[in-house]
Amino acid sequence: MSLVTLFGCVGSNAVTGKLMEFNVKAVDNRYARGGLNMLLAPAYGITVAADYIVFNSLEFWTGKNPINKKPHIFDTKVDTYIDVNDQLDDSLTEAPIDPLAKHVIDHSEMRVINEDQIAIELTYNDGSHATLTGERFGDEVHYSIDNQVIAKTSLEEMQMYMASAEQSQG
């Protein structure tokens, strides 16, 4: 699991973006939005962890985020200081796994179930559906897709992820 999620801290953070979108659309007043942001703090912890552990990792390894369809930031074309790609085998210059074309997320809807649980209803491009949940159990958060646990993290790890995210943004 650690190798798979190694690059999860870098990505577009699409799940957290969906929660932020909800936060902003909920009310038009900046102070009310700030208050709602504070109330949603536990949900933000879950979305950041979901991004880092699941979605940003998928984005890195496939080259595209399955929620917002954006390419990974490491695939951004810019004028670089050092060019090495022309000296490497082509297999080392692109994402190693083809994008998950069969199950590209068409849209998603997030809902807070209670202070310990959040659910994201996923609708794929082929019309199929899945539910991604994050649920706190004591000092751990378990992530499941359709009631099958796919990842677990401790609250301490989530706090480290959040601190890392804040440092990279500020």
C-alpha positions as CSV (number, residue, x, y, z in Angstrom):
1,M,0.0,0.0,0.0
2,S,2.8,2.5,0.8
3,L,4.4,2.2,-2.6
4,V,1.0,2.7,-4.3
5,T,0.2,5.8,-2.2
6,L,3.8,7.2,-2.2
7,F,2.9,9.9,-4.8
8,G,-0.6,10.5,-3.4
9,C,0.4,13.8,-1.7
10,V,0.7,15.4,-5.1
11,G,-2.3,15.7,-7.3
12,S,-5.4,17.8,-8.0
13,N,-7.2,16.8,-4.7
14,A,-10.5,16.4,-6.6
15,V,-12.5,15.0,-3.7
16,T,-11.5,17.9,-1.4
17,G,-12.3,20.2,-4.3
18,K,-15.9,18.8,-4.5
19,L,-16.3,19.4,-0.7
20,M,-15.0,23.0,-1.2
21,E,-17.4,23.5,-4.0
22,F,-20.3,22.3,-1.8
23,N,-19.0,24.7,1.0
24,V,-19.0,27.7,-1.4
25,K,-22.4,26.9,-3.0
26,A,-24.1,26.3,0.4
27,V,-24.5,30.0,1.2
28,D,-23.5,33.3,-0.3
29,N,-22.0,35.0,2.8
30,R,-18.2,34.7,3.3
31,Y,-18.6,34.5,7.1
32,A,-21.2,31.8,6.9
33,R,-19.0,30.0,4.5
34,G,-16.1,30.3,7.0
35,G,-18.4,28.9,9.7
36,L,-19.5,26.1,7.5
37,N,-15.9,25.4,6.7
38,M,-15.2,24.9,10.4
39,L,-18.2,22.6,10.8
40,L,-17.0,20.6,7.9
41,A,-13.4,20.2,9.3
42,P,-13.8,16.5,10.0
43,A,-15.2,16.0,6.5
44,Y,-12.2,17.9,5.0
45,G,-9.9,15.5,6.9
46,I,-11.6,12.6,5.3
47,T,-11.5,14.1,1.8
48,V,-7.8,15.0,2.1
49,A,-7.1,11.4,3.1
50,A,-9.2,10.0,0.3
51,D,-7.4,12.2,-2.2
52,Y,-3.9,11.3,-0.8
53,I,-4.5,7.6,-0.4
54,V,-6.8,6.8,-3.3
55,F,-7.5,9.5,-5.9
56,N,-4.2,11.4,-6.2
57,S,-2.4,8.0,-6.3
58,L,-4.7,6.9,-9.1
59,E,-4.0,10.2,-10.8
60,F,-0.2,9.7,-10.5
61,W,-0.2,6.1,-11.7
62,T,-2.7,6.4,-14.5
63,G,-1.8,10.0,-15.6
64,K,-5.4,11.3,-15.1
65,N,-7.6,12.0,-12.1
66,P,-10.7,9.7,-12.2
67,I,-13.0,12.4,-10.8
68,N,-12.1,15.6,-12.6
69,K,-10.4,14.0,-15.6
70,K,-7.4,16.4,-15.2
71,P,-3.9,15.1,-16.1
72,H,-1.4,14.7,-13.2
73,I,0.6,17.9,-12.4
74,F,3.8,15.9,-13.1
75,D,2.7,15.5,-16.7
76,T,2.4,19.3,-17.2
77,K,4.3,20.5,-20.2
78,V,6.5,23.5,-19.3
79,D,9.9,24.9,-20.2
80,T,12.2,22.9,-18.0
81,Y,15.7,23.6,-16.7
82,I,16.9,20.1,-17.3
83,D,15.7,17.9,-20.2
84,V,16.2,14.1,-19.7
85,N,13.1,12.5,-21.5
86,D,14.9,12.4,-24.8
87,Q,17.6,10.2,-23.2
88,L,15.2,7.7,-21.7
89,D,13.1,4.8,-22.9
90,D,9.6,6.0,-23.7
91,S,8.2,3.7,-21.0
92,L,9.9,6.0,-18.4
93,T,8.3,9.2,-19.7
94,E,4.6,8.5,-19.2
95,A,2.2,7.1,-16.6
96,P,2.7,3.3,-16.4
97,I,-0.9,2.3,-16.2
98,D,-3.5,3.2,-18.9
99,P,-6.3,5.5,-17.6
100,L,-9.1,3.5,-16.1
101,A,-11.3,4.1,-19.2
102,K,-13.9,1.5,-18.4
103,H,-14.7,3.2,-15.1
104,V,-14.1,6.9,-15.7
105,I,-16.1,8.9,-13.1
106,D,-18.7,11.0,-14.9
107,H,-19.9,12.8,-11.8
108,S,-20.0,12.4,-8.1
109,E,-22.0,13.7,-5.2
110,M,-20.8,13.9,-1.6
111,R,-22.9,13.8,1.5
112,V,-22.0,13.9,5.2
113,I,-23.8,11.1,6.9
114,N,-22.8,12.0,10.5
115,E,-19.7,13.3,12.3
116,D,-17.9,10.0,11.7
117,Q,-19.0,9.1,8.2
118,I,-19.0,10.6,4.7
119,A,-20.2,9.1,1.4
120,I,-19.5,9.9,-2.2
121,E,-21.9,8.6,-4.7
122,L,-20.0,7.9,-7.9
123,T,-21.6,7.6,-11.4
124,Y,-19.3,6.2,-14.1
125,N,-19.3,7.0,-17.8
126,D,-20.9,3.6,-18.5
127,G,-23.9,4.4,-16.2
128,S,-22.8,2.1,-13.4
129,H,-22.7,3.4,-9.8
130,A,-20.5,2.9,-6.7
131,T,-20.4,4.4,-3.3
132,L,-17.1,5.5,-1.7
133,T,-17.3,5.9,2.1
134,G,-15.0,7.1,4.7
135,E,-15.8,6.1,8.3
136,R,-14.0,6.8,11.5
137,F,-13.5,3.9,13.9
138,G,-11.7,5.1,17.0
139,D,-8.2,6.3,15.8
140,E,-8.6,5.0,12.3
141,V,-10.6,5.9,9.1
142,H,-11.6,3.1,6.8
143,Y,-12.3,3.8,3.1
144,S,-14.7,1.5,1.3
145,I,-16.1,1.2,-2.2
146,D,-19.5,-0.6,-2.1
147,N,-18.9,-1.8,1.4
148,Q,-15.5,-3.4,0.5
149,V,-12.6,-1.8,2.5
150,I,-10.0,-0.5,0.1
151,A,-7.7,1.4,2.5
152,K,-7.3,2.4,6.1
153,T,-5.4,5.2,7.7
154,S,-4.9,6.5,11.3
155,L,-6.1,9.9,12.4
156,E,-2.4,10.7,13.1
157,E,-1.5,10.0,9.5
158,M,-4.4,12.2,8.3
159,Q,-3.1,15.0,10.5
160,M,0.3,14.6,8.9
161,Y,-1.2,14.6,5.4
162,M,-3.2,17.8,6.3
163,A,-0.1,19.5,7.6
164,S,1.8,18.5,4.5
165,A,-1.0,19.8,2.3
166,E,-1.1,23.1,4.2
167,Q,2.7,23.5,3.8
168,S,2.6,22.9,0.1
169,Q,-0.2,25.4,-0.4
170,G,1.2,28.1,1.8
